[in-house]
Amino acid sequence: MAIPQGPNQRWSLYFLSDSLSDGRRFRVLCVIDDFSRECLACVVDTSLSGQRVARELDNITRVRG
């Protein structure tokens, strides 16, 4: 795997989950630029479908180019 030489060459996606004290679960999606280590998005919701993840990535692409 090549090491990125500038921003926007490679992003990492991290999925986390946890639960609140009342037992309700939530999910977190973090998108990180591997070169700059900048957090491009941190999305928290009770459900993160593939369609939602694609929409968030499209939004980042529109902003970042």
PDBQT receptor file of N, H, CA, C and O in Angstrom, charges set to zero:
ATOM      1  N   MET A   1       0.841  -1.174   0.000  1.00  0.00    +0.000 N 
ATOM      2  CA  MET A   1       0.000   0.000   0.000  1.00  0.00    +0.000 C 
ATOM      3  C   MET A   1       0.889   1.242   0.000  1.00  0.00    +0.000 C 
ATOM      4  O   MET A   1       1.742   1.395   0.874  1.00  0.00    +0.000 OA
ATOM      5  N   ALA A   2       0.694   2.115  -0.964  1.00  0.00    +0.000 N 
ATOM      6  H   ALA A   2       0.001   1.990  -1.674  1.00  0.00    +0.000 HD
ATOM      7  CA  ALA A   2       1.520   3.314  -1.094  1.00  0.00    +0.000 C 
ATOM      8  C   ALA A   2       1.189   4.329  -0.005  1.00  0.00    +0.000 C 
ATOM      9  O   ALA A   2       0.037   4.466   0.407  1.00  0.00    +0.000 OA
ATOM     10  N   ILE A   3       2.206   5.028   0.448  1.00  0.00    +0.000 N 
ATOM     11  H   ILE A   3       3.142   4.917   0.113  1.00  0.00    +0.000 HD
ATOM     12  CA  ILE A   3       2.025   6.088   1.439  1.00  0.00    +0.000 C 
ATOM     13  C   ILE A   3       1.549   7.338   0.712  1.00  0.00    +0.000 C 
ATOM     14  O   ILE A   3       2.163   7.742  -0.276  1.00  0.00    +0.000 OA
ATOM     15  N   PRO A   4       0.457   7.967   1.184  1.00  0.00    +0.000 N 
ATOM     16  CA  PRO A   4      -0.042   9.165   0.509  1.00  0.00    +0.000 C 
ATOM     17  C   PRO A   4       0.982  10.299   0.579  1.00  0.00    +0.000 C 
ATOM     18  O   PRO A   4       1.639  10.496   1.601  1.00  0.00    +0.000 OA
ATOM     19  N   GLN A   5       1.106  11.034  -0.516  1.00  0.00    +0.000 N 
ATOM     20  H   GLN A   5       0.573  10.874  -1.346  1.00  0.00    +0.000 HD
ATOM     21  CA  GLN A   5       2.064  12.133  -0.614  1.00  0.00    +0.000 C 
ATOM     22  C   GLN A   5       1.418  13.508  -0.475  1.00  0.00    +0.000 C 
ATOM     23  O   GLN A   5       2.105  14.528  -0.530  1.00  0.00    +0.000 OA
ATOM     24  N   GLY A   6       0.093  13.537  -0.296  1.00  0.00    +0.000 N 
ATOM     25  H   GLY A   6      -0.465  12.708  -0.252  1.00  0.00    +0.000 HD
ATOM     26  CA  GLY A   6      -0.619  14.792  -0.137  1.00  0.00    +0.000 C 
ATOM     27  C   GLY A   6      -2.038  14.530   0.340  1.00  0.00    +0.000 C 
ATOM     28  O   GLY A   6      -2.493  13.386   0.366  1.00  0.00    +0.000 OA
ATOM     29  N   PRO A   7      -2.731  15.591   0.715  1.00  0.00    +0.000 N 
ATOM     30  CA  PRO A   7      -4.104  15.426   1.194  1.00  0.00    +0.000 C 
ATOM     31  C   PRO A   7      -5.030  14.885   0.107  1.00  0.00    +0.000 C 
ATOM     32  O   PRO A   7      -4.792  15.086  -1.084  1.00  0.00    +0.000 OA
ATOM     33  N   ASN A   8      -6.076  14.204   0.529  1.00  0.00    +0.000 N 
ATOM     34  H   ASN A   8      -6.270  14.041   1.497  1.00  0.00    +0.000 HD
ATOM     35  CA  ASN A   8      -7.132  13.661  -0.336  1.00  0.00    +0.000 C 
ATOM     36  C   ASN A   8      -6.679  12.502  -1.233  1.00  0.00    +0.000 C 
ATOM     37  O   ASN A   8      -7.407  12.128  -2.152  1.00  0.00    +0.000 OA
ATOM     38  N   GLN A   9      -5.520  11.936  -0.993  1.00  0.00    +0.000 N 
ATOM     39  H   GLN A   9      -4.928  12.240  -0.246  1.00  0.00    +0.000 HD
ATOM     40  CA  GLN A   9      -5.095  10.783  -1.773  1.00  0.00    +0.000 C 
ATOM     41  C   GLN A   9      -5.643   9.482  -1.203  1.00  0.00    +0.000 C 
ATOM     42  O   GLN A   9      -5.909   8.538  -1.946  1.00  0.00    +0.000 OA
ATOM     43  N   ARG A  10      -5.811   9.431   0.125  1.00  0.00    +0.000 N 
ATOM     44  H   ARG A  10      -5.595  10.198   0.729  1.00  0.00    +0.000 HD
ATOM     45  CA  ARG A  10      -6.367   8.235   0.746  1.00  0.00    +0.000 C 
ATOM     46  C   ARG A  10      -7.053   8.622   2.047  1.00  0.00    +0.000 C 
ATOM     47  O   ARG A  10      -6.504   9.353   2.871  1.00  0.00    +0.000 OA
ATOM     48  N   TRP A  11      -8.269   8.111   2.207  1.00  0.00    +0.000 N 
ATOM     49  H   TRP A  11      -8.715   7.517   1.537  1.00  0.00    +0.000 HD
ATOM     50  CA  TRP A  11      -9.039   8.326   3.431  1.00  0.00    +0.000 C 
ATOM     51  C   TRP A  11      -9.267   6.993   4.118  1.00  0.00    +0.000 C 
ATOM     52  O   TRP A  11      -9.396   5.962   3.456  1.00  0.00    +0.000 OA
ATOM     53  N   SER A  12      -9.315   7.009   5.434  1.00  0.00    +0.000 N 
ATOM     54  H   SER A  12      -9.210   7.846   5.971  1.00  0.00    +0.000 HD
ATOM     55  CA  SER A  12      -9.667   5.828   6.221  1.00  0.00    +0.000 C 
ATOM     56  C   SER A  12     -11.025   6.050   6.859  1.00  0.00    +0.000 C 
ATOM     57  O   SER A  12     -11.353   7.153   7.295  1.00  0.00    +0.000 OA
ATOM     58  N   LEU A  13     -11.811   4.978   6.906  1.00  0.00    +0.000 N 
ATOM     59  H   LEU A  13     -11.545   4.081   6.552  1.00  0.00    +0.000 HD
ATOM     60  CA  LEU A  13     -13.124   5.029   7.536  1.00  0.00    +0.000 C 
ATOM     61  C   LEU A  13     -13.084   4.144   8.773  1.00  0.00    +0.000 C 
ATOM     62  O   LEU A  13     -12.631   3.001   8.716  1.00  0.00    +0.000 OA
ATOM     63  N   TYR A  14     -13.555   4.675   9.876  1.00  0.00    +0.000 N 
ATOM     64  H   TYR A  14     -13.922   5.604   9.922  1.00  0.00    +0.000 HD
ATOM     65  CA  TYR A  14     -13.616   3.937  11.125  1.00  0.00    +0.000 C 
ATOM     66  C   TYR A  14     -15.066   3.880  11.589  1.00  0.00    +0.000 C 
ATOM     67  O   TYR A  14     -15.750   4.902  11.636  1.00  0.00    +0.000 OA
ATOM     68  N   PHE A  15     -15.522   2.702  11.925  1.00  0.00    +0.000 N 
ATOM     69  H   PHE A  15     -14.967   1.872  11.887  1.00  0.00    +0.000 HD
ATOM     70  CA  PHE A  15     -16.869   2.507  12.444  1.00  0.00    +0.000 C 
ATOM     71  C   PHE A  15     -16.758   2.073  13.902  1.00  0.00    +0.000 C 
ATOM     72  O   PHE A  15     -16.038   1.131  14.231  1.00  0.00    +0.000 OA
ATOM     73  N   LEU A  16     -17.479   2.772  14.762  1.00  0.00    +0.000 N 
ATOM     74  H   LEU A  16     -18.064   3.537  14.494  1.00  0.00    +0.000 HD
ATOM     75  CA  LEU A  16     -17.491   2.448  16.179  1.00  0.00    +0.000 C 
ATOM     76  C   LEU A  16     -18.942   2.311  16.622  1.00  0.00    +0.000 C 
ATOM     77  O   LEU A  16     -19.846   2.857  15.989  1.00  0.00    +0.000 OA
ATOM     78  N   SER A  17     -19.158   1.589  17.698  1.00  0.00    +0.000 N 
ATOM     79  H   SER A  17     -18.424   1.145  18.212  1.00  0.00    +0.000 HD
ATOM     80  CA  SER A  17     -20.498   1.518  18.258  1.00  0.00    +0.000 C 
ATOM     81  C   SER A  17     -20.395   1.458  19.772  1.00  0.00    +0.000 C 
ATOM     82  O   SER A  17     -19.401   0.991  20.329  1.00  0.00    +0.000 OA
ATOM     83  N   ASP A  18     -21.429   1.935  20.415  1.00  0.00    +0.000 N 
ATOM     84  H   ASP A  18     -22.236   2.315  19.962  1.00  0.00    +0.000 HD
ATOM     85  CA  ASP A  18     -21.491   1.918  21.866  1.00  0.00    +0.000 C 
ATOM     86  C   ASP A  18     -22.956   1.986  22.259  1.00  0.00    +0.000 C 
ATOM     87  O   ASP A  18     -23.835   2.011  21.397  1.00  0.00    +0.000 OA
ATOM     88  N   SER A  19     -23.217   2.014  23.543  1.00  0.00    +0.000 N 
ATOM     89  H   SER A  19     -22.503   1.994  24.243  1.00  0.00    +0.000 HD
ATOM     90  CA  SER A  19     -24.601   2.130  23.987  1.00  0.00    +0.000 C 
ATOM     91  C   SER A  19     -24.696   3.145  25.116  1.00  0.00    +0.000 C 
ATOM     92  O   SER A  19     -23.748   3.362  25.871  1.00  0.00    +0.000 OA
ATOM     93  N   LEU A  20     -25.860   3.754  25.207  1.00  0.00    +0.000 N 
ATOM     94  H   LEU A  20     -26.630   3.577  24.594  1.00  0.00    +0.000 HD
ATOM     95  CA  LEU A  20     -26.140   4.712  26.259  1.00  0.00    +0.000 C 
ATOM     96  C   LEU A  20     -26.502   3.961  27.540  1.00  0.00    +0.000 C 
ATOM     97  O   LEU A  20     -26.684   2.744  27.512  1.00  0.00    +0.000 OA
ATOM     98  N   SER A  21     -26.606   4.667  28.647  1.00  0.00    +0.000 N 
ATOM     99  H   SER A  21     -26.458   5.655  28.670  1.00  0.00    +0.000 HD
ATOM    100  CA  SER A  21     -26.902   4.017  29.926  1.00  0.00    +0.000 C 
ATOM    101  C   SER A  21     -28.264   3.332  29.933  1.00  0.00    +0.000 C 
ATOM    102  O   SER A  21     -28.490   2.408  30.714  1.00  0.00    +0.000 OA
ATOM    103  N   ASP A  22     -29.183   3.784  29.057  1.00  0.00    +0.000 N 
ATOM    104  H   ASP A  22     -29.000   4.534  28.423  1.00  0.00    +0.000 HD
ATOM    105  CA  ASP A  22     -30.501   3.142  28.987  1.00  0.00    +0.000 C 
ATOM    106  C   ASP A  22     -30.520   1.956  28.016  1.00  0.00    +0.000 C 
ATOM    107  O   ASP A  22     -31.573   1.361  27.787  1.00  0.00    +0.000 OA
ATOM    108  N   GLY A  23     -29.369   1.614  27.449  1.00  0.00    +0.000 N 
ATOM    109  H   GLY A  23     -28.514   2.098  27.635  1.00  0.00    +0.000 HD
ATOM    110  CA  GLY A  23     -29.264   0.448  26.577  1.00  0.00    +0.000 C 
ATOM    111  C   GLY A  23     -29.396   0.737  25.089  1.00  0.00    +0.000 C 
ATOM    112  O   GLY A  23     -29.135  -0.147  24.273  1.00  0.00    +0.000 OA
ATOM    113  N   ARG A  24     -29.798   1.958  24.710  1.00  0.00    +0.000 N 
ATOM    114  H   ARG A  24     -30.010   2.676  25.373  1.00  0.00    +0.000 HD
ATOM    115  CA  ARG A  24     -29.905   2.284  23.280  1.00  0.00    +0.000 C 
ATOM    116  C   ARG A  24     -28.520   2.345  22.660  1.00  0.00    +0.000 C 
ATOM    117  O   ARG A  24     -27.602   2.952  23.212  1.00  0.00    +0.000 OA
ATOM    118  N   ARG A  25     -28.384   1.709  21.508  1.00  0.00    +0.000 N 
ATOM    119  H   ARG A  25     -29.130   1.217  21.060  1.00  0.00    +0.000 HD
ATOM    120  CA  ARG A  25     -27.097   1.670  20.819  1.00  0.00    +0.000 C 
ATOM    121  C   ARG A  25     -26.981   2.834  19.835  1.00  0.00    +0.000 C 
ATOM    122  O   ARG A  25     -27.978   3.321  19.301  1.00  0.00    +0.000 OA
ATOM    123  N   PHE A  26     -25.751   3.264  19.611  1.00  0.00    +0.000 N 
ATOM    124  H   PHE A  26     -24.941   2.869  20.044  1.00  0.00    +0.000 HD
ATOM    125  CA  PHE A  26     -25.490   4.270  18.585  1.00  0.00    +0.000 C 
ATOM    126  C   PHE A  26     -24.222   3.895  17.847  1.00  0.00    +0.000 C 
ATOM    127  O   PHE A  26     -23.391   3.139  18.350  1.00  0.00    +0.000 OA
ATOM    128  N   ARG A  27     -24.088   4.430  16.650  1.00  0.00    +0.000 N 
ATOM    129  H   ARG A  27     -24.764   5.043  16.241  1.00  0.00    +0.000 HD
ATOM    130  CA  ARG A  27     -22.946   4.152  15.778  1.00  0.00    +0.000 C 
ATOM    131  C   ARG A  27     -22.223   5.466  15.463  1.00  0.00    +0.000 C 
ATOM    132  O   ARG A  27     -22.822   6.542  15.469  1.00  0.00    +0.000 OA
ATOM    133  N   VAL A  28     -20.941   5.348  15.191  1.00  0.00    +0.000 N 
ATOM    134  H   VAL A  28     -20.455   4.475  15.186  1.00  0.00    +0.000 HD
ATOM    135  CA  VAL A  28     -20.123   6.504  14.835  1.00  0.00    +0.000 C 
ATOM    136  C   VAL A  28     -19.314   6.149  13.593  1.00  0.00    +0.000 C 
ATOM    137  O   VAL A  28     -18.694   5.087  13.529  1.00  0.00    +0.000 OA
ATOM    138  N   LEU A  29     -19.324   7.036  12.614  1.00  0.00    +0.000 N 
ATOM    139  H   LEU A  29     -19.828   7.899  12.666  1.00  0.00    +0.000 HD
ATOM    140  CA  LEU A  29     -18.474   6.916  11.423  1.00  0.00    +0.000 C 
ATOM    141  C   LEU A  29     -17.492   8.067  11.447  1.00  0.00    +0.000 C 
ATOM    142  O   LEU A  29     -17.893   9.230  11.487  1.00  0.00    +0.000 OA
ATOM    143  N   CYS A  30     -16.205   7.752  11.423  1.00  0.00    +0.000 N 
ATOM    144  H   CYS A  30     -15.879   6.807  11.391  1.00  0.00    +0.000 HD
ATOM    145  CA  CYS A  30     -15.156   8.770  11.337  1.00  0.00    +0.000 C 
ATOM    146  C   CYS A  30     -14.413   8.576  10.020  1.00  0.00    +0.000 C 
ATOM    147  O   CYS A  30     -14.026   7.462   9.668  1.00  0.00    +0.000 OA
ATOM    148  N   VAL A  31     -14.222   9.675   9.304  1.00  0.00    +0.000 N 
ATOM    149  H   VAL A  31     -14.536  10.580   9.590  1.00  0.00    +0.000 HD
ATOM    150  CA  VAL A  31     -13.464   9.651   8.050  1.00  0.00    +0.000 C 
ATOM    151  C   VAL A  31     -12.216  10.505   8.275  1.00  0.00    +0.000 C 
ATOM    152  O   VAL A  31     -12.314  11.688   8.600  1.00  0.00    +0.000 OA
ATOM    153  N   ILE A  32     -11.050   9.899   8.100  1.00  0.00    +0.000 N 
ATOM    154  H   ILE A  32     -10.970   8.937   7.836  1.00  0.00    +0.000 HD
ATOM    155  CA  ILE A  32      -9.769  10.545   8.380  1.00  0.00    +0.000 C 
ATOM    156  C   ILE A  32      -8.928  10.610   7.105  1.00  0.00    +0.000 C 
ATOM    157  O   ILE A  32      -8.819   9.624   6.378  1.00  0.00    +0.000 OA
ATOM    158  N   ASP A  33      -8.334  11.776   6.839  1.00  0.00    +0.000 N 
ATOM    159  H   ASP A  33      -8.423  12.577   7.430  1.00  0.00    +0.000 HD
ATOM    160  CA  ASP A  33      -7.378  11.912   5.743  1.00  0.00    +0.000 C 
ATOM    161  C   ASP A  33      -6.061  11.309   6.225  1.00  0.00    +0.000 C 
ATOM    162  O   ASP A  33      -5.499  11.777   7.216  1.00  0.00    +0.000 OA
ATOM    163  N   ASP A  34      -5.564  10.289   5.549  1.00  0.00    +0.000 N 
ATOM    164  H   ASP A  34      -6.020   9.909   4.745  1.00  0.00    +0.000 HD
ATOM    165  CA  ASP A  34      -4.361   9.583   5.998  1.00  0.00    +0.000 C 
ATOM    166  C   ASP A  34      -3.100  10.426   5.936  1.00  0.00    +0.000 C 
ATOM    167  O   ASP A  34      -2.157  10.166   6.684  1.00  0.00    +0.000 OA
ATOM    168  N   PHE A  35      -3.053  11.425   5.067  1.00  0.00    +0.000 N 
ATOM    169  H   PHE A  35      -3.819  11.636   4.459  1.00  0.00    +0.000 HD
ATOM    170  CA  PHE A  35      -1.859  12.269   4.960  1.00  0.00    +0.000 C 
ATOM    171  C   PHE A  35      -1.832  13.323   6.053  1.00  0.00    +0.000 C 
ATOM    172  O   PHE A  35      -0.857  13.425   6.798  1.00  0.00    +0.000 OA
ATOM    173  N   SER A  36      -2.899  14.107   6.153  1.00  0.00    +0.000 N 
ATOM    174  H   SER A  36      -3.690  14.024   5.548  1.00  0.00    +0.000 HD
ATOM    175  CA  SER A  36      -2.932  15.235   7.091  1.00  0.00    +0.000 C 
ATOM    176  C   SER A  36      -3.429  14.844   8.479  1.00  0.00    +0.000 C 
ATOM    177  O   SER A  36      -3.277  15.611   9.429  1.00  0.00    +0.000 OA
ATOM    178  N   ARG A  37      -4.031  13.637   8.605  1.00  0.00    +0.000 N 
ATOM    179  H   ARG A  37      -4.154  13.014   7.833  1.00  0.00    +0.000 HD
ATOM    180  CA  ARG A  37      -4.648  13.160   9.846  1.00  0.00    +0.000 C 
ATOM    181  C   ARG A  37      -5.836  14.027  10.268  1.00  0.00    +0.000 C 
ATOM    182  O   ARG A  37      -6.257  14.000  11.424  1.00  0.00    +0.000 OA
ATOM    183  N   GLU A  38      -6.361  14.782   9.331  1.00  0.00    +0.000 N 
ATOM    184  H   GLU A  38      -6.019  14.804   8.392  1.00  0.00    +0.000 HD
ATOM    185  CA  GLU A  38      -7.533  15.620   9.583  1.00  0.00    +0.000 C 
ATOM    186  C   GLU A  38      -8.792  14.758   9.614  1.00  0.00    +0.000 C 
ATOM    187  O   GLU A  38      -8.961  13.860   8.789  1.00  0.00    +0.000 OA
ATOM    188  N   CYS A  39      -9.665  15.036  10.564  1.00  0.00    +0.000 N 
ATOM    189  H   CYS A  39      -9.528  15.765  11.234  1.00  0.00    +0.000 HD
ATOM    190  CA  CYS A  39     -10.949  14.348  10.623  1.00  0.00    +0.000 C 
ATOM    191  C   CYS A  39     -11.894  15.061   9.650  1.00  0.00    +0.000 C 
ATOM    192  O   CYS A  39     -12.270  16.212   9.873  1.00  0.00    +0.000 OA
ATOM    193  N   LEU A  40     -12.272  14.375   8.580  1.00  0.00    +0.000 N 
ATOM    194  H   LEU A  40     -11.967  13.440   8.398  1.00  0.00    +0.000 HD
ATOM    195  CA  LEU A  40     -13.117  14.964   7.552  1.00  0.00    +0.000 C 
ATOM    196  C   LEU A  40     -14.591  14.879   7.908  1.00  0.00    +0.000 C 
ATOM    197  O   LEU A  40     -15.388  15.701   7.458  1.00  0.00    +0.000 OA
ATOM    198  N   ALA A  41     -14.957  13.892   8.711  1.00  0.00    +0.000 N 
ATOM    199  H   ALA A  41     -14.310  13.224   9.077  1.00  0.00    +0.000 HD
ATOM    200  CA  ALA A  41     -16.342  13.747   9.144  1.00  0.00    +0.000 C 
ATOM    201  C   ALA A  41     -16.388  12.867  10.376  1.00  0.00    +0.000 C 
ATOM    202  O   ALA A  41     -15.590  11.944  10.543  1.00  0.00    +0.000 OA
ATOM    203  N   CYS A  42     -17.343  13.179  11.230  1.00  0.00    +0.000 N 
ATOM    204  H   CYS A  42     -17.991  13.929  11.095  1.00  0.00    +0.000 HD
ATOM    205  CA  CYS A  42     -17.643  12.352  12.386  1.00  0.00    +0.000 C 
ATOM    206  C   CYS A  42     -19.168  12.336  12.493  1.00  0.00    +0.000 C 
ATOM    207  O   CYS A  42     -19.781  13.295  12.962  1.00  0.00    +0.000 OA
ATOM    208  N   VAL A  43     -19.759  11.241  12.053  1.00  0.00    +0.000 N 
ATOM    209  H   VAL A  43     -19.261  10.463  11.672  1.00  0.00    +0.000 HD
ATOM    210  CA  VAL A  43     -21.207  11.124  11.954  1.00  0.00    +0.000 C 
ATOM    211  C   VAL A  43     -21.688  10.178  13.042  1.00  0.00    +0.000 C 
ATOM    212  O   VAL A  43     -21.216   9.046  13.145  1.00  0.00    +0.000 OA
ATOM    213  N   VAL A  44     -22.628  10.645  13.853  1.00  0.00    +0.000 N 
ATOM    214  H   VAL A  44     -23.011  11.565  13.770  1.00  0.00    +0.000 HD
ATOM    215  CA  VAL A  44     -23.174   9.842  14.944  1.00  0.00    +0.000 C 
ATOM    216  C   VAL A  44     -24.671   9.683  14.721  1.00  0.00    +0.000 C 
ATOM    217  O   VAL A  44     -25.376  10.664  14.484  1.00  0.00    +0.000 OA
ATOM    218  N   ASP A  45     -25.154   8.448  14.796  1.00  0.00    +0.000 N 
ATOM    219  H   ASP A  45     -24.581   7.651  14.988  1.00  0.00    +0.000 HD
ATOM    220  CA  ASP A  45     -26.580   8.182  14.622  1.00  0.00    +0.000 C 
ATOM    221  C   ASP A  45     -26.894   6.809  15.205  1.00  0.00    +0.000 C 
ATOM    222  O   ASP A  45     -25.990   6.035  15.520  1.00  0.00    +0.000 OA
ATOM    223  N   THR A  46     -28.172   6.519  15.342  1.00  0.00    +0.000 N 
ATOM    224  H   THR A  46     -28.906   7.147  15.086  1.00  0.00    +0.000 HD
ATOM    225  CA  THR A  46     -28.566   5.206  15.849  1.00  0.00    +0.000 C 
ATOM    226  C   THR A  46     -28.433   4.133  14.789  1.00  0.00    +0.000 C 
ATOM    227  O   THR A  46     -28.400   2.945  15.109  1.00  0.00    +0.000 OA
ATOM    228  N   SER A  47     -28.357   4.538  13.522  1.00  0.00    +0.000 N 
ATOM    229  H   SER A  47     -28.384   5.503  13.262  1.00  0.00    +0.000 HD
ATOM    230  CA  SER A  47     -28.198   3.592  12.425  1.00  0.00    +0.000 C 
ATOM    231  C   SER A  47     -27.418   4.269  11.303  1.00  0.00    +0.000 C 
ATOM    232  O   SER A  47     -27.701   5.415  10.955  1.00  0.00    +0.000 OA
ATOM    233  N   LEU A  48     -26.450   3.574  10.742  1.00  0.00    +0.000 N 
ATOM    234  H   LEU A  48     -26.220   2.642  11.025  1.00  0.00    +0.000 HD
ATOM    235  CA  LEU A  48     -25.664   4.102   9.617  1.00  0.00    +0.000 C 
ATOM    236  C   LEU A  48     -25.714   3.077   8.484  1.00  0.00    +0.000 C 
ATOM    237  O   LEU A  48     -24.928   2.130   8.454  1.00  0.00    +0.000 OA
ATOM    238  N   SER A  49     -26.638   3.277   7.563  1.00  0.00    +0.000 N 
ATOM    239  H   SER A  49     -27.276   4.047   7.587  1.00  0.00    +0.000 HD
ATOM    240  CA  SER A  49     -26.775   2.368   6.423  1.00  0.00    +0.000 C 
ATOM    241  C   SER A  49     -25.671   2.632   5.401  1.00  0.00    +0.000 C 
ATOM    242  O   SER A  49     -24.988   3.655   5.461  1.00  0.00    +0.000 OA
ATOM    243  N   GLY A  50     -25.508   1.714   4.478  1.00  0.00    +0.000 N 
ATOM    244  H   GLY A  50     -26.063   0.883   4.429  1.00  0.00    +0.000 HD
ATOM    245  CA  GLY A  50     -24.547   1.904   3.395  1.00  0.00    +0.000 C 
ATOM    246  C   GLY A  50     -24.882   3.134   2.569  1.00  0.00    +0.000 C 
ATOM    247  O   GLY A  50     -23.989   3.849   2.115  1.00  0.00    +0.000 OA
ATOM    248  N   GLN A  51     -26.176   3.377   2.375  1.00  0.00    +0.000 N 
ATOM    249  H   GLN A  51     -26.902   2.796   2.744  1.00  0.00    +0.000 HD
ATOM    250  CA  GLN A  51     -26.621   4.551   1.618  1.00  0.00    +0.000 C 
ATOM    251  C   GLN A  51     -26.235   5.836   2.351  1.00  0.00    +0.000 C 
ATOM    252  O   GLN A  51     -25.827   6.812   1.722  1.00  0.00    +0.000 OA
ATOM    253  N   ARG A  52     -26.362   5.837   3.665  1.00  0.00    +0.000 N 
ATOM    254  H   ARG A  52     -26.693   5.045   4.176  1.00  0.00    +0.000 HD
ATOM    255  CA  ARG A  52     -25.988   7.018   4.458  1.00  0.00    +0.000 C 
ATOM    256  C   ARG A  52     -24.482   7.255   4.390  1.00  0.00    +0.000 C 
ATOM    257  O   ARG A  52     -24.039   8.396   4.260  1.00  0.00    +0.000 OA
ATOM    258  N   VAL A  53     -23.694   6.182   4.477  1.00  0.00    +0.000 N 
ATOM    259  H   VAL A  53     -24.054   5.255   4.582  1.00  0.00    +0.000 HD
ATOM    260  CA  VAL A  53     -22.238   6.312   4.389  1.00  0.00    +0.000 C 
ATOM    261  C   VAL A  53     -21.853   6.874   3.026  1.00  0.00    +0.000 C 
ATOM    262  O   VAL A  53     -21.004   7.762   2.944  1.00  0.00    +0.000 OA
ATOM    263  N   ALA A  54     -22.463   6.370   1.953  1.00  0.00    +0.000 N 
ATOM    264  H   ALA A  54     -23.152   5.649   2.019  1.00  0.00    +0.000 HD
ATOM    265  CA  ALA A  54     -22.173   6.871   0.604  1.00  0.00    +0.000 C 
ATOM    266  C   ALA A  54     -22.528   8.345   0.484  1.00  0.00    +0.000 C 
ATOM    267  O   ALA A  54     -21.792   9.115  -0.133  1.00  0.00    +0.000 OA
ATOM    268  N   ARG A  55     -23.653   8.743   1.072  1.00  0.00    +0.000 N 
ATOM    269  H   ARG A  55     -24.252   8.117   1.573  1.00  0.00    +0.000 HD
ATOM    270  CA  ARG A  55     -24.063  10.150   1.026  1.00  0.00    +0.000 C 
ATOM    271  C   ARG A  55     -23.059  11.040   1.759  1.00  0.00    +0.000 C 
ATOM    272  O   ARG A  55     -22.722  12.123   1.280  1.00  0.00    +0.000 OA
ATOM    273  N   GLU A  56     -22.579  10.583   2.924  1.00  0.00    +0.000 N 
ATOM    274  H   GLU A  56     -22.853   9.703   3.313  1.00  0.00    +0.000 HD
ATOM    275  CA  GLU A  56     -21.587  11.364   3.670  1.00  0.00    +0.000 C 
ATOM    276  C   GLU A  56     -20.272  11.485   2.890  1.00  0.00    +0.000 C 
ATOM    277  O   GLU A  56     -19.656  12.550   2.874  1.00  0.00    +0.000 OA
ATOM    278  N   LEU A  57     -19.845  10.393   2.245  1.00  0.00    +0.000 N 
ATOM    279  H   LEU A  57     -20.346   9.528   2.258  1.00  0.00    +0.000 HD
ATOM    280  CA  LEU A  57     -18.627  10.450   1.430  1.00  0.00    +0.000 C 
ATOM    281  C   LEU A  57     -18.802  11.384   0.236  1.00  0.00    +0.000 C 
ATOM    282  O   LEU A  57     -17.876  12.111  -0.122  1.00  0.00    +0.000 OA
ATOM    283  N   ASP A  58     -19.988  11.368  -0.386  1.00  0.00    +0.000 N 
ATOM    284  H   ASP A  58     -20.741  10.777  -0.096  1.00  0.00    +0.000 HD
ATOM    285  CA  ASP A  58     -20.263  12.306  -1.490  1.00  0.00    +0.000 C 
ATOM    286  C   ASP A  58     -20.181  13.745  -1.004  1.00  0.00    +0.000 C 
ATOM    287  O   ASP A  58     -19.646  14.602  -1.707  1.00  0.00    +0.000 OA
ATOM    288  N   ASN A  59     -20.705  14.026   0.193  1.00  0.00    +0.000 N 
ATOM    289  H   ASN A  59     -21.139  13.329   0.764  1.00  0.00    +0.000 HD
ATOM    290  CA  ASN A  59     -20.638  15.380   0.753  1.00  0.00    +0.000 C 
ATOM    291  C   ASN A  59     -19.194  15.822   0.982  1.00  0.00    +0.000 C 
ATOM    292  O   ASN A  59     -18.831  16.959   0.680  1.00  0.00    +0.000 OA
ATOM    293  N   ILE A  60     -18.379  14.925   1.513  1.00  0.00    +0.000 N 
ATOM    294  H   ILE A  60     -18.674  14.001   1.758  1.00  0.00    +0.000 HD
ATOM    295  CA  ILE A  60     -16.968  15.262   1.726  1.00  0.00    +0.000 C 
ATOM    296  C   ILE A  60     -16.280  15.545   0.400  1.00  0.00    +0.000 C 
ATOM    297  O   ILE A  60     -15.502  16.492   0.284  1.00  0.00    +0.000 OA
ATOM    298  N   THR A  61     -16.573  14.714  -0.603  1.00  0.00    +0.000 N 
ATOM    299  H   THR A  61     -17.205  13.945  -0.508  1.00  0.00    +0.000 HD
ATOM    300  CA  THR A  61     -15.954  14.891  -1.921  1.00  0.00    +0.000 C 
ATOM    301  C   THR A  61     -16.339  16.236  -2.526  1.00  0.00    +0.000 C 
ATOM    302  O   THR A  61     -15.506  16.898  -3.145  1.00  0.00    +0.000 OA
ATOM    303  N   ARG A  62     -17.585  16.640  -2.352  1.00  0.00    +0.000 N 
ATOM    304  H   ARG A  62     -18.261  16.102  -1.848  1.00  0.00    +0.000 HD
ATOM    305  CA  ARG A  62     -18.018  17.944  -2.876  1.00  0.00    +0.000 C 
ATOM    306  C   ARG A  62     -17.249  19.098  -2.230  1.00  0.00    +0.000 C 
ATOM    307  O   ARG A  62     -16.891  20.070  -2.895  1.00  0.00    +0.000 OA
ATOM    308  N   VAL A  63     -17.005  18.977  -0.933  1.00  0.00    +0.000 N 
ATOM    309  H   VAL A  63     -17.296  18.188  -0.393  1.00  0.00    +0.000 HD
ATOM    310  CA  VAL A  63     -16.305  20.045  -0.207  1.00  0.00    +0.000 C 
ATOM    311  C   VAL A  63     -14.804  20.014  -0.474  1.00  0.00    +0.000 C 
ATOM    312  O   VAL A  63     -14.185  21.059  -0.677  1.00  0.00    +0.000 OA
ATOM    313  N   ARG A  64     -14.225  18.827  -0.472  1.00  0.00    +0.000 N 
ATOM    314  H   ARG A  64     -14.728  17.979  -0.307  1.00  0.00    +0.000 HD
ATOM    315  CA  ARG A  64     -12.771  18.682  -0.588  1.00  0.00    +0.000 C 
ATOM    316  C   ARG A  64     -12.247  18.645  -2.016  1.00  0.00    +0.000 C 
ATOM    317  O   ARG A  64     -11.060  18.870  -2.250  1.00  0.00    +0.000 OA
ATOM    318  N   GLY A  65     -13.118  18.364  -2.958  1.00  0.00    +0.000 N 
ATOM    319  H   GLY A  65     -14.083  18.181  -2.768  1.00  0.00    +0.000 HD
ATOM    320  CA  GLY A  65     -12.690  18.284  -4.346  1.00  0.00    +0.000 C 
ATOM    321  C   GLY A  65     -12.093  16.955  -4.713  1.00  0.00    +0.000 C 
ATOM    322  O   GLY A  65     -11.690  16.755  -5.859  1.00  0.00    +0.000 OA
TER     323      GLY A  65
